[in-house]
Amino acid sequence: MSIKRFVQLFICYALSVVVSLFIVDLFKIKGFWLVSLVISVIGFIVICIPLTILTVLKNKK
């Protein structure tokens, strides 16, 4: 894997963390297990979308 791909993965990961934490804070979700569940699900969705798009674009070349 190239450095470019690692940077793309890091940006996707960082974006998923920031979006997940923002949504938890926005809806004022409380409780360790509920916060953990929401962050996990939203983080997974947010990271899957750009990674899928990047993979499809890479395979088209």
C-alpha positions as CSV (number, residue, x, y, z in Angstrom):
1,M,0.0,0.0,0.0
2,S,1.2,3.5,-0.8
3,I,1.4,6.5,1.6
4,K,-1.5,8.1,-0.3
5,R,-3.7,5.1,0.6
6,F,-2.7,5.3,4.3
7,V,-3.5,9.0,4.4
8,Q,-6.9,8.4,2.8
9,L,-7.6,5.7,5.4
10,F,-6.5,8.0,8.2
11,I,-8.7,10.8,7.0
12,C,-11.7,8.4,6.7
13,Y,-11.0,7.1,10.2
14,A,-10.7,10.6,11.7
15,L,-13.8,11.7,10.0
16,S,-15.8,8.8,11.4
17,V,-14.6,9.6,14.9
18,V,-15.5,13.3,14.6
19,V,-18.9,12.7,13.1
20,S,-19.8,10.0,15.7
21,L,-18.8,12.2,18.6
22,F,-20.6,15.2,17.2
23,I,-23.9,13.2,16.8
24,V,-23.6,11.8,20.4
25,D,-23.0,15.3,21.7
26,L,-25.8,16.8,19.5
27,F,-28.4,14.4,20.8
28,K,-27.0,14.5,24.3
29,I,-26.8,10.7,24.5
30,K,-26.0,9.5,28.0
31,G,-24.9,6.1,29.3
32,F,-21.7,4.2,28.6
33,W,-23.3,1.4,26.6
34,L,-25.6,3.5,24.6
35,V,-22.8,6.0,23.7
36,S,-20.6,3.0,22.8
37,L,-23.2,1.5,20.6
38,V,-24.1,4.8,18.8
39,I,-20.4,5.6,18.2
40,S,-19.7,2.2,16.9
41,V,-22.7,2.1,14.5
42,I,-22.3,5.6,13.2
43,G,-18.6,5.3,13.0
44,F,-18.9,2.1,10.9
45,I,-21.4,3.7,8.5
46,V,-19.3,6.9,8.1
47,I,-16.1,4.9,7.5
48,C,-17.7,2.4,5.1
49,I,-19.1,4.9,2.7
50,P,-15.9,6.7,1.7
51,L,-13.8,3.5,1.7
52,T,-16.3,1.8,-0.6
53,I,-16.2,4.8,-2.9
54,L,-12.4,4.8,-2.9
55,T,-12.3,1.1,-3.6
56,V,-14.7,1.3,-6.5
57,L,-12.8,4.3,-8.0
58,K,-9.5,2.3,-7.6
59,N,-10.9,-0.7,-9.4
60,K,-12.2,1.4,-12.3
61,K,-8.6,2.5,-13.2
